């Protein structure tokens, strides 16, 4: 046994670093009214996490018997007492037990001892005297302060080699039969496919059984028994992977420190060099053979040249067919984009020469991807062919029709005397396109959106006219689809601004300027913080901190939207990991789009990120809007959401009440909570209808077993009304505005310290 640094029987609560010790001392005093309490008073602790740090010993006359020794306690002792002889002699009792146990037995009070000789660094050893009839017992709690252990771990973790400290496990005859992990660095844990937490205190035979192979285990035993360092190279297989290591085994107490260097790359390089040398020899032989082959090939080329001249003469008809195919869309027979633009340019030149207007309409089929996904690509092809047929039938002989993209068509009206007439003509076109089409006995919905630009009013060149019509089409799709938009100069300005914002936003993502700000969520009836919502902010060096209202136009680019989600997920998971040892309630909501859920690999990104930071799924909340859940592709979003929920991730329905969800929709949705839109909360107290709506939403959620979160809470009166209506959680500037991750821990500490009674209200019981 080692010598104690300090020993305390009074003021233990002040001297200790650990709440567990304070709780144990308080529990002992509670039950020690008529003398030392029974061990049974503490038996329930053995099945809890604290049990890993506890030792219970019975002292009977001059004998000692170990009842329990937790795994973490054993790792600090360097051996497991339960594997030693159950009873020891009186001399051993005096040597091993007196200084630990008899001080507390004799004093009849708890004793705290600070030990510098166990493990790495100082160890707090609390001993509580217990009694059950004539049997005297003690309960000990062991835990390292890790002052010196941190330095040791830092040195270990800085190494690119694997390093671990192993304690020898001996049988009753004193022979080493196994080892136990006392310490391991990050690289060592990684090579074993484990974490340090899962290795500490565990037997080598459980976590790395390959070490028990004779050619490795015998060398380790030799190092312990002789007390001399041993270096050797070894090859072994672990988890199906062949490894080559240079091992250094250095004796340490009744154990060893193992440092393993990966020499696999060196051996692989040597093998590669040998293979390259052999390849050079083979290549030299091949070159000689190729020289002879080239001579024969030259003769063959002369014959082939003569044959090709004959084939060229016979391919004149084929060239003509290829030219036709190059100008036409193979599926619909319409002019393809290149041919349409060439013909359009010629028509515009003709219109300019005669002083006429021409109108270019860009038409995009609405929800065409849904047709492919739900009915099949053959049905999608049939829709494209039918669209081409209807467009041809609707235009005059002087007009042009072309397919310029997957589901995008263009029509040039060569004679457009009046702008209003051109708009009306395109509107009638859309009405005809909206008529359902029957494919294989199934009615397939059709429809489109259109944008119009007039020559020469809006553009005087072919390229500019296409660009203006495309801007107008973009506005139609943005406005809700199935409509016609005529180009105006304002659209050009908005397009240029949108493109500029998208460009700047893309650079901001790469520069790390997009950061999460966290707004707290308050559990109303307890006034406790239950988590946060992560809100994207742009830390623009020029304009300062920007809210999404300033960059929402950039997110219309799907690639930027995906990049924003990936950035937010990565930063939020990193922040959650950093808050692990703080009082921050670790549950954060992140807004996700339908595009994210449809994206292959999105769910794995979430689950892989959680695993990489050792986070649980319950620490993350995925927030989706009501519109996403009601979209045409909602059925395809169920599987990724269900997968996330099975892994503990919570799902929240955002902006609830602003869409068109029916009760049947809500019952089938894969969600855990609903967020009441701030537009309803803002009118609480001034509009009775708002209160009635909120109350109805709360009751509906309670009936379905869902939690309710009210957004935009800015006044105490709103909070009081939400409490009275039975709402579960509040979010808004009344609690706190969004804040950077660095301020969250201090905010939580200050919030908890103030104990804000002004937020507490008794919630009304639901009927």
C-alpha positions in Angstrom: 0.0 0.0 0.0 1.1 3.6 -0.5 1.3 6.5 1.9 -1.5 9.0 2.2 -0.9 12.7 1.4 -3.7 14.0 3.6 -6.5 12.6 5.7 -9.8 14.3 6.8 -12.6 13.2 9.2 -14.1 16.7 9.3 -14.9 19.2 6.5 -15.0 16.4 3.9 -17.7 18.3 2.0 -15.3 21.2 1.6 -12.2 19.3 0.7 -13.6 16.9 -1.9 -13.9 17.7 -5.6 -16.8 15.3 -6.2 -20.5 15.6 -5.6 -20.7 11.8 -5.2 -18.6 12.0 -2.1 -20.7 14.7 -0.6 -23.9 12.7 -1.3 -22.4 9.6 0.3 -21.4 11.4 3.4 -24.8 13.0 3.7 -26.5 9.6 3.2 -24.2 8.0 5.9 -25.1 10.8 8.4 -28.8 10.4 7.6 -28.8 6.6 8.5 -26.2 6.8 11.3 -28.6 8.0 14.0 -28.0 4.9 16.2 -24.5 4.1 15.1 -22.9 2.9 11.8 -25.6 2.1 9.3 -26.1 -1.3 7.6 -24.4 -2.1 4.2 -28.0 -2.7 2.9 -28.6 1.0 3.1 -26.2 1.4 0.2 -26.9 -1.7 -1.7 -29.1 0.0 -4.3 -26.0 2.1 -5.4 -24.2 -1.0 -6.8 -26.4 -1.2 -9.8 -26.0 2.5 -10.6 -23.1 4.1 -12.5 -21.6 5.1 -9.1 -21.2 1.4 -8.3 -18.3 1.2 -10.7 -16.3 3.3 -8.2 -17.4 1.5 -5.0 -15.7 -1.2 -2.8 -17.5 -3.0 0.0 -15.5 -5.0 2.5 -16.5 -7.1 5.6 -14.1 -7.3 8.5 -14.6 -10.5 10.6 -12.1 -10.8 13.5 -8.7 -10.9 11.7 -10.1 -11.7 8.3 -11.2 -9.4 5.4 -13.7 -10.3 2.7 -14.5 -8.3 -0.4 -18.2 -8.1 -1.3 -18.0 -5.8 -4.2 -15.3 -4.0 -6.3 -16.4 -1.8 -9.2 -14.5 -1.8 -12.5 -13.2 1.8 -12.2 -12.2 1.2 -8.6 -10.2 -1.9 -9.7 -8.5 0.1 -12.4 -7.2 2.6 -9.8 -6.1 -0.2 -7.5 -4.2 -1.9 -10.4 -5.9 -5.2 -9.6 -9.3 -6.7 -9.0 -9.6 -7.7 -5.3 -12.4 -10.2 -6.1 -9.9 -12.3 -8.1 -7.5 -12.5 -5.2 -7.8 -15.0 -2.3 -11.1 -14.4 -0.6 -9.6 -14.4 2.9 -6.2 -13.1 4.0 -4.1 -13.5 7.1 -4.1 -11.0 10.0 -0.8 -9.6 8.8 -2.2 -8.9 5.4 -5.2 -7.2 7.1 -2.9 -4.9 8.9 -0.9 -4.2 5.8 -3.7 -3.7 3.4 -6.8 -2.9 5.4 -5.7 -1.0 8.6 -4.7 2.2 6.8 -7.8 2.2 4.6 -10.6 0.7 6.6 -9.7 0.6 10.4 -9.3 4.4 10.6 -12.9 4.8 9.7 -13.9 1.7 11.9 -12.1 3.0 14.9 -13.2 6.6 14.5 -16.8 5.6 13.8 -17.1 8.5 11.2 -16.4 8.9 7.5 -12.7 9.4 6.5 -11.5 11.1 3.3 -7.9 10.2 2.3 -6.0 11.8 -0.6 -3.6 9.3 -2.1 -0.8 10.1 -4.5 0.2 6.5 -5.1 -2.8 5.0 -6.9 -3.2 5.3 -10.7 -1.9 8.5 -12.2 -2.3 11.6 -10.0 -4.1 12.1 -6.7 -7.0 9.7 -5.8 -9.8 10.6 -3.4 -10.5 7.6 -1.1 -13.7 7.9 1.0 -14.2 5.2 3.7 -17.6 4.9 5.5 -17.9 2.6 8.6 -20.8 0.2 8.4 -22.1 -2.5 10.7 -24.6 -5.3 10.5 -24.9 -7.2 13.8 -21.4 -8.2 15.0 -19.9 -7.8 11.5 -18.1 -4.6 10.9 -17.9 -3.4 7.3 -16.7 -0.4 5.3 -17.8 1.2 2.0 -15.1 2.9 0.0 -15.4 5.3 -3.0 -12.3 5.8 -5.2 -11.9 8.5 -7.8 -8.8 10.1 -9.4 -8.6 13.9 -9.4 -6.5 13.4 -12.6 -4.2 16.4 -12.0 -1.2 14.5 -13.1 -3.2 12.1 -15.3 -4.1 14.9 -17.6 -0.4 15.6 -18.2 0.2 11.8 -18.8 -2.8 11.5 -21.2 -1.7 14.7 -23.1 1.7 13.1 -23.7 0.1 9.8 -24.7 -2.4 11.4 -27.0 0.2 13.6 -28.7 1.9 10.5 -30.0 1.2 9.0 -33.4 2.1 5.6 -32.0 -0.3 3.5 -29.9 0.4 3.5 -26.2 -1.3 1.7 -23.3 -0.5 0.8 -19.7 -1.5 -2.8 -18.6 -1.7 -4.2 -15.1 -0.8 -7.9 -14.7 -3.6 -10.3 -13.6 -2.2 -13.3 -11.7 -3.8 -16.6 -10.6 -3.7 -18.1 -7.2 -0.2 -19.5 -8.0 1.1 -16.0 -8.9 1.4 -16.7 -12.6 0.3 -14.0 -15.0 -2.8 -15.1 -16.9 -4.1 -11.8 -18.3 -3.7 -8.0 -18.3 -6.0 -5.2 -17.5 -6.1 -1.8 -19.3 -5.0 1.0 -16.9 -4.5 3.7 -19.6 -4.6 4.0 -23.3 -4.1 6.9 -25.7 -6.3 7.9 -28.6 -4.3 6.2 -31.3 -4.2 3.0 -29.3 -8.0 3.0 -28.8 -8.5 3.8 -32.5 -6.4 0.8 -33.6 -8.5 -1.4 -31.4 -11.7 0.0 -32.8 -12.7 1.2 -29.3 -12.8 4.3 -27.2 -10.7 4.9 -24.1 -13.8 4.7 -22.0 -14.7 1.2 -23.2 -11.1 0.0 -22.6 -10.2 1.3 -19.2 -10.5 -1.3 -16.5 -11.3 -4.1 -19.0 -9.3 -7.3 -19.5 -7.1 -7.6 -22.5 -8.7 -11.0 -23.2 -12.0 -9.2 -23.7 -11.0 -6.3 -25.9 -7.8 -7.4 -27.6 -7.6 -11.2 -27.5 -4.9 -11.4 -30.1 -2.4 -10.2 -27.4 -2.9 -13.6 -25.7 -1.3 -15.3 -28.7 1.8 -17.0 -27.3 4.3 -15.1 -29.5 3.0 -11.8 -28.1 1.8 -12.7 -24.5 5.1 -14.5 -23.6 7.2 -11.4 -24.4 4.9 -9.2 -22.3 5.2 -11.6 -19.4 8.9 -11.7 -19.8 9.1 -7.9 -19.5 7.0 -7.9 -16.3 8.9 -10.8 -14.6 12.4 -9.7 -15.6 11.8 -6.0 -15.1 13.7 -5.3 -18.4 12.4 -3.5 -21.5 11.8 -5.7 -24.5 11.6 -4.7 -28.2 10.3 -6.9 -31.0 8.4 -7.0 -34.2 5.2 -8.9 -34.6 2.6 -9.6 -37.3 -1.1 -10.3 -36.3 -4.7 -10.1 -37.5 -7.3 -8.0 -35.6 -10.9 -7.4 -36.8 -10.0 -9.0 -40.2 -7.0 -6.6 -40.8 -3.4 -7.8 -41.0 -1.1 -5.5 -39.1 2.7 -5.2 -38.7 4.0 -3.6 -35.5 7.3 -2.7 -33.8 6.5 -3.3 -30.1 8.4 -1.8 -27.1 7.3 -3.3 -23.7 8.6 -1.4 -20.7 7.9 -2.8 -17.1 5.9 -0.5 -14.8 5.0 -1.7 -11.3 3.3 -5.1 -11.6 2.5 -4.3 -15.3 3.9 -2.9 -18.5 3.6 0.1 -20.8 3.3 -0.9 -24.4 4.2 1.4 -27.3 3.4 0.1 -30.8 4.7 1.6 -34.0 2.9 0.8 -37.3 5.7 -0.6 -39.6 3.1 -1.8 -42.2 3.7 1.1 -44.5 7.5 0.5 -44.5 7.0 -3.2 -45.4 4.4 -2.3 -48.0 6.8 0.3 -49.6 9.5 -2.4 -49.7 7.1 -4.8 -51.4 6.0 -2.0 -53.8 9.6 -1.3 -54.8 10.2 -4.9 -55.5 7.0 -5.1 -57.7 8.1 -2.0 -59.6 11.5 -3.5 -60.3 9.9 -6.6 -61.6 7.5 -4.5 -63.7 10.4 -2.6 -65.3 12.0 -5.9 -66.3 8.7 -7.1 -67.8 8.2 -3.7 -69.6 11.6 -4.0 -71.3 10.6 -7.4 -72.7 7.3 -6.0 -73.8 8.9 -3.0 -75.6 10.9 -5.4 -77.8 7.8 -7.3 -78.7 5.9 -4.1 -79.4 8.5 -2.9 -81.9 7.9 -6.0 -83.9 4.1 -5.5 -83.6 4.3 -1.9 -84.8 5.9 -3.0 -88.1 3.1 -5.4 -88.7 0.6 -2.8 -87.7 1.9 -0.3 -90.2 1.1 -2.7 -93.0 -2.3 -3.3 -91.6 -3.0 0.5 -91.5 -2.4 0.8 -95.1 -5.0 -1.8 -95.9 -7.4 -0.2 -93.4 -7.0 3.2 -95.0 -8.2 1.9 -98.3 -11.2 0.2 -96.7 -12.2 3.5 -94.9 -12.2 5.5 -98.1 -14.7 3.1 -99.5 -16.9 3.3 -96.3 -16.9 7.1 -96.4 -18.4 7.1 -99.8 -21.1 4.7 -98.6 -21.9 6.8 -95.4 -23.3 9.9 -97.2 -26.8 8.9 -96.4 -25.9 8.2 -92.8 -24.3 11.7 -92.4 -27.6 13.2 -93.5 -29.5 11.2 -90.9 -27.0 12.2 -88.2 -27.5 15.9 -89.1 -31.2 15.5 -88.7 -30.8 13.9 -85.3 -28.4 16.6 -84.2 -31.1 19.2 -84.9 -34.1 17.3 -83.4 -35.0 16.0 -79.9 -34.9 12.3 -80.2 -38.0 11.7 -78.0 -40.5 14.4 -79.1 -39.2 15.2 -82.6 -39.1 19.0 -81.7 -36.1 21.1 -82.5 -33.5 20.7 -79.8 -32.1 23.7 -78.0 -29.2 24.4 -80.4 -31.5 24.2 -83.5 -34.3 26.2 -81.8 -31.9 29.0 -81.0 -30.6 29.1 -84.5 -34.1 29.2 -86.0 -35.2 31.7 -83.4 -32.4 34.0 -84.4 -33.4 33.9 -88.0 -37.1 34.7 -87.1 -36.0 37.6 -85.0 -33.9 39.0 -87.8 -37.0 38.7 -90.0 -39.2 40.4 -87.5 -36.7 43.3 -87.1 -36.5 43.8 -90.8 -40.3 44.1 -91.0 -40.8 46.1 -87.8 -42.8 43.4 -86.1 -42.9 42.1 -82.5 -42.2 38.5 -81.5 -42.9 36.8 -78.2 -40.7 34.1 -76.7 -42.4 31.9 -74.1 -40.4 29.6 -71.9 -42.6 26.7 -70.5 -41.6 24.4 -67.6 -43.7 21.4 -66.7 -44.8 21.5 -63.0 -43.9 18.6 -60.7 -42.5 16.6 -63.6 -40.0 14.8 -61.3 -42.9 13.6 -59.2 -44.4 11.9 -62.3 -41.1 10.0 -63.0 -40.8 9.0 -59.3 -44.4 7.9 -58.8 -45.6 6.6 -62.2 -42.3 5.7 -63.8 -39.9 7.1 -66.4 -41.9 5.6 -69.3 -44.9 7.6 -68.1 -42.7 10.7 -67.9 -41.6 10.2 -71.5 -45.2 9.8 -72.5 -46.0 13.1 -70.8 -43.2 14.9 -72.7 -44.4 13.5 -76.0 -48.0 14.5 -75.3 -46.9 18.0 -74.3 -45.0 18.4 -77.6 -48.1 17.3 -79.5 -50.3 19.8 -77.7 -47.8 22.6 -78.3 -47.6 21.9 -82.0 -51.3 21.8 -82.3 -51.7 25.2 -80.5 -49.3 27.3 -82.6 -49.4 28.7 -86.1 -47.3 27.6 -89.1 -44.9 30.6 -88.7 -44.3 29.9 -85.0 -41.5 27.7 -83.5 -41.7 25.0 -80.9 -38.6 23.4 -79.3 -37.6 21.2 -76.3 -34.6 22.9 -74.7 -34.2 20.8 -71.6 -35.5 17.9 -69.7 -39.0 19.2 -68.9 -38.6 22.7 -70.5 -40.1 23.8 -73.8 -39.9 27.1 -75.7 -42.4 28.6 -78.1 -41.6 31.6 -80.4 -44.7 33.5 -81.6 -43.4 35.2 -84.8 -46.3 37.6 -85.0 -47.1 39.3 -81.6 -48.7 42.6 -82.4 -49.9 43.3 -78.8 -48.2 42.3 -75.6 -51.5 41.5 -73.9 -52.5 39.2 -76.8 -49.2 37.3 -76.4 -49.9 36.8 -72.6 -53.5 35.7 -73.3 -52.2 33.2 -75.9 -49.7 31.7 -73.5 -52.4 31.5 -70.8 -54.6 29.5 -73.1 -51.6 27.2 -73.9 -51.2 26.4 -70.2 -54.9 25.6 -69.9 -54.6 23.1 -72.7 -51.4 21.6 -71.1 -53.2 21.2 -67.8 -55.7 18.7 -69.2 -54.9 15.3 -67.6 -53.3 12.6 -69.8 -54.3 9.0 -69.5 -51.3 6.6 -69.6 -51.9 2.8 -69.3 -55.3 3.4 -67.9 -54.0 5.9 -65.3 -54.8 9.6 -65.3 -51.5 11.6 -65.0 -51.8 15.3 -64.0 -50.1 17.8 -66.3 -49.5 21.5 -66.2 -46.8 24.1 -66.5 -45.5 27.6 -65.7 -44.5 30.1 -68.3 -42.4 33.2 -68.7 -42.7 35.7 -71.6 -40.2 38.2 -73.1 -41.2 40.5 -76.1 -38.9 41.3 -79.0 -37.8 44.1 -79.3 -39.5 45.7 -76.2 -37.5 43.6 -73.7 -34.4 42.5 -75.7 -33.0 43.1 -79.2 -30.8 40.0 -79.4 -31.5 36.3 -79.3 -29.4 35.6 -76.2 -30.9 38.5 -74.2 -34.5 37.5 -75.2 -33.9 33.9 -73.9 -32.4 35.3 -70.7 -35.4 37.7 -70.1 -37.9 34.9 -70.7 -36.0 32.6 -68.4 -36.1 35.3 -65.6 -39.9 35.6 -66.1 -40.3 31.8 -65.9 -38.3 31.7 -62.7 -40.7 34.2 -61.2 -43.7 32.1 -62.2 -42.3 29.0 -60.5 -41.5 31.1 -57.5 -45.0 32.5 -57.4 -46.7 29.2 -57.0 -46.5 27.6 -60.5 -49.3 27.2 -63.1 -49.1 30.9 -64.0 -47.7 33.3 -66.6 -45.2 36.1 -65.9 -44.3 38.8 -68.3 -40.8 40.1 -68.1 -40.2 43.6 -66.5 -36.9 45.4 -65.9 -37.5 44.9 -62.2 -37.2 41.1 -62.7 -33.7 41.7 -64.2 -32.7 43.7 -61.2 -34.0 41.1 -58.8 -32.2 38.3 -60.8 -28.9 40.2 -60.7 -29.3 40.8 -57.0 -30.2 37.1 -56.4 -27.2 35.9 -58.4 -25.0 38.4 -56.5 -26.3 37.2 -53.2 -25.9 33.5 -54.2 -22.3 34.2 -55.2 -21.4 36.0 -52.0 -23.2 33.4 -49.9 -21.3 30.6 -51.6 -18.0 32.3 -50.7 -19.3 32.9 -47.2 -19.9 29.2 -46.7 -16.4 28.4 -47.8 -14.9 31.1 -45.6 -16.7 29.8 -42.5 -18.8 33.0 -42.1 -22.1 31.0 -41.7 -22.5 30.2 -38.0 -25.3 28.9 -35.8 -26.9 31.2 -33.2 -28.8 29.4 -30.4 -32.2 30.6 -29.0 -33.2 28.8 -25.8 -36.4 26.9 -25.2 -38.1 27.3 -21.8 -40.3 24.6 -20.3 -43.2 26.8 -19.1 -44.4 24.9 -16.0 -40.9 24.3 -14.5 -39.2 27.5 -15.8 -36.2 25.3 -16.8 -34.3 25.5 -20.1 -34.9 22.3 -22.1 -32.8 23.0 -25.2 -32.1 25.4 -28.1 -33.0 26.0 -31.7 -30.0 26.6 -34.0 -30.6 29.6 -36.4 -28.3 30.3 -39.3 -26.5 33.7 -39.2 -24.1 35.2 -41.7 -21.2 37.0 -40.1 -20.5 39.3 -43.0 -17.3 41.3 -42.6 -18.9 44.2 -44.5 -22.5 44.3 -43.3 -22.2 42.6 -39.9 -24.4 39.8 -38.6 -27.1 39.0 -41.1 -30.4 37.1 -40.4 -31.8 34.7 -43.0 -34.1 37.4 -44.4 -31.0 38.9 -45.9 -29.8 35.8 -47.7 -33.0 33.6 -48.2 -32.8 34.3 -52.0 -29.4 32.5 -52.0 -31.1 29.3 -50.7 -33.2 29.0 -53.8 -30.1 27.4 -55.3 -30.4 23.7 -54.2 -26.6 23.3 -54.0 -26.3 26.3 -51.6 -29.2 25.0 -49.5 -27.6 21.6 -49.2 -24.2 23.2 -48.3 -25.9 25.4 -45.6 -27.6 22.3 -44.0 -24.2 20.4 -44.0 -22.5 23.4 -42.4 -25.2 23.9 -39.7 -25.3 20.1 -38.9 -21.5 19.9 -38.6 -21.2 23.1 -36.4 -24.2 22.1 -34.1 -22.8 18.6 -33.5 -19.4 20.1 -32.7 -21.0 22.6 -30.3 -23.0 19.8 -28.6 -19.8 17.9 -28.0 -18.1 21.0 -26.6 -20.9 21.5 -24.1 -20.7 17.9 -22.8 -19.1 19.0 -19.4 -21.2 22.2 -19.0 -24.7 22.7 -17.6 -26.1 23.4 -21.1 -29.2 21.2 -21.8 -27.9 19.3 -24.8 -30.9 19.2 -27.2 -30.7 21.4 -30.3 -33.2 21.8 -33.1 -32.0 22.2 -36.7 -34.2 23.3 -39.7 -34.2 20.8 -42.5 -35.7 21.0 -46.0 -37.5 18.4 -48.2 -34.5 18.5 -50.5 -32.2 17.5 -47.6 -34.4 14.5 -46.7 -34.5 13.4 -50.4 -30.7 13.6 -50.7 -28.9 10.3 -50.7 -26.6 10.1 -47.7 -28.3 12.8 -45.6 -29.5 10.4 -42.9 -26.1 8.8 -42.7 -24.5 12.2 -42.4 -26.6 12.9 -39.4 -26.1 9.5 -37.7 -22.4 9.4 -38.6 -21.9 12.9 -37.2 -23.6 11.9 -33.9 -21.4 8.8 -33.7 -18.2 10.7 -34.4 -18.8 13.0 -31.5 -20.2 10.2 -29.2 -23.6 12.0 -29.1 -27.0 10.3 -28.6 -29.8 10.8 -31.1 -31.9 12.4 -28.4 -29.6 15.5 -28.4 -30.8 16.4 -31.9 -34.2 17.6 -33.1 -34.9 17.8 -36.8 -37.4 20.6 -37.6 -39.4 20.3 -40.8 -42.2 22.7 -42.0 -45.8 21.7 -42.4 -45.4 22.4 -46.1 -42.7 19.8 -46.4 -44.9 17.1 -44.8 -47.8 18.0 -47.2 -45.7 18.1 -50.4 -46.3 15.6 -53.2 -43.1 13.8 -52.3 -44.1 13.5 -48.6 -44.4 9.7 -48.9 -40.7 9.5 -49.8 -39.7 11.5 -46.7 -41.3 9.1 -44.3 -38.5 6.5 -44.5 -35.6 8.9 -43.6 -37.6 10.5 -40.8 -38.5 7.1 -39.4 -34.8 6.0 -39.6 -33.8 9.1 -37.7 -36.5 8.5 -35.0 -35.4 4.9 -34.6 -32.0 6.2 -33.7 -33.4 8.5 -31.0 -33.6 11.8 -33.1 -36.7 13.8 -32.4 -38.9 15.3 -35.1 -40.6 18.7 -34.7 -43.3 20.1 -37.1 -42.4 23.8 -37.6 -44.7 26.7 -38.3 -47.7 24.6 -37.5 -51.1 26.1 -38.3 -50.0 28.1 -41.4 -50.4 25.3 -43.9 -53.3 23.0 -44.8 -52.8 19.9 -42.7 -55.9 17.9 -41.9 -56.4 15.8 -38.9 -55.7 12.7 -41.0 -52.4 14.2 -42.1 -51.4 15.0 -38.6 -52.2 11.5 -37.3 -49.9 10.0 -40.0 -47.0 12.4 -39.6 -43.8 11.1 -38.1 -43.3 13.9 -35.5 -42.8 14.2 -31.7 -43.8 17.9 -31.3 -45.4 20.8 -33.0 -44.2 24.4 -33.1 -47.0 27.0 -33.0 -46.2 29.7 -35.5 -45.3 33.1 -34.0 -48.1 34.8 -36.0 -50.6 33.3 -33.6 -48.6 34.0 -30.5 -48.2 37.7 -31.5 -51.9 38.3 -31.4 -52.5 36.7 -28.0 -54.2 39.1 -25.6 -55.4 41.4 -28.4 -57.3 39.0 -30.7 -59.6 36.4 -29.1 -59.4 34.4 -32.3 -55.6 33.9 -31.8 -56.2 32.6 -28.3 -58.9 30.2 -29.5 -56.6 28.9 -32.3 -53.6 28.4 -29.9 -55.9 26.6 -27.4 -57.2 24.3 -30.1 -53.7 23.5 -31.4 -52.5 22.7 -27.8 -55.5 20.4 -27.1 -55.1 18.7 -30.4 -51.4 18.1 -29.7 -52.2 16.8 -26.2 -54.7 14.4 -27.6 -52.2 13.0 -30.0 -49.4 12.8 -27.4 -47.3 15.6 -28.9 -45.5 18.4 -27.2 -46.3 22.0 -28.1 -43.7 24.8 -28.5 -44.8 28.4 -29.0 -42.5 30.5 -31.1 -42.1 34.3 -30.9 -42.9 34.8 -27.2 -41.9 38.4 -26.5 -44.1 39.5 -23.5 -44.8 38.2 -20.1 -48.6 38.4 -20.9 -48.1 36.0 -23.8 -46.2 33.6 -21.6 -48.9 33.7 -18.9 -51.6 33.0 -21.5 -49.6 30.2 -23.0 -49.2 28.7 -19.5 -52.9 29.0 -18.9 -53.7 27.3 -22.2 -51.4 24.3 -21.3 -48.6 25.0 -23.8 -45.4 23.0 -22.9 -42.5 25.1 -24.1 -41.9 28.8 -25.0 -39.3 30.3 -27.4 -38.7 33.9 -28.1 -37.0 37.2 -27.1 -38.7 37.2 -23.7 -36.5 34.3 -22.7 -33.5 35.4 -24.7 -32.5 36.4 -28.3 -30.4 34.0 -30.4 -26.8 33.9 -29.2 -23.4 32.5 -30.5 -22.3 29.1 -29.2 -19.5 30.7 -27.0 -22.1 32.6 -24.9 -24.5 29.7 -24.3 -22.8 28.1 -21.2 -22.5 31.5 -19.4 -26.1 32.2 -20.3 -27.3 28.9 -18.9 -25.3 29.4 -15.7 -26.7 32.9 -15.2 -30.2 31.8 -16.0 -30.1 28.9 -13.5 -28.5 31.1 -10.8 -31.3 33.7 -11.1 -34.0 31.0 -10.6 -36.5 33.2 -12.7 -39.7 32.8 -10.6 -41.3 35.3 -12.9 -41.5 32.5 -15.6 -43.1 29.9 -13.3 -46.8 29.4 -13.6 -49.1 26.5 -12.7 -50.1 24.9 -16.0 -53.8 24.1 -16.4 -54.8 20.5 -16.5 -56.1 19.3 -19.8 -59.6 18.0 -19.8 
